[in-house]
Amino acid sequence: MIPYKANLATAVPKAPGVRLAIIAAIGRLREQCDNERRAEIACLRHALEDIAQDLCRVGREWPLLVRSELRKAGFNPDEPRVPAGNIDGGQWTNDGSH
């Protein structure tokens, strides 16, 4: 049986000066990619901070927005209602008693 011998051609030159130039070019490309990744991560962090601030603002403002919308719809929490536990509990009433 004849062992398999791969017939691979290599694109890397044998000259040491050329190999060093290739290594340096690879290093520059890696550094460029690292810098691009850092910039992208910084941009994402900034966007996430903006989202976090928006969520905090919504958390503070939503109760006021809900009350405003309920008032626009005609809801008045001070109107008399039938007490909870009654069969008609929660229904509006004229005088607060049922």
Residue, then its C-alpha position, 0 to 999 in steps of 0.5 A: m500500500i502506498p501512503y497518501k502524499a498530499n500534493l499541496a502548493t504553498a503560497v508562503p514564500k521561503a525568503p525570510g524578509v518576505r515572510l517578515a513582511i507578511i507577518a507585519a501585514i497580518g499584525r497590522l490587519r489584526e490591529q485594525c480589526d481590533n480597533e474596529r471592534r473596540a469602536e463598534i463595542a463603544c457605539l453599542r455601549h452608548a446605544l445601550e446607555d441611551i436605551a437604559q435612560d429611556l427605560c428609566r424615563v418611561g418607568r417614571e412617566w408611565p403612571l402619569l400617562v396612564r392616569s391621563e389616558l384614563r381621564k381622557a376616556g372618562f374614568n374618575p377614580d373618585e366616582p362612587r362605586v359599589p364596594a368589593g365583595n358585593i355581587d355588583g362590586g366595582q360597578w358605578t353607583n349614584d351615592g356609593s351605597h348599594 
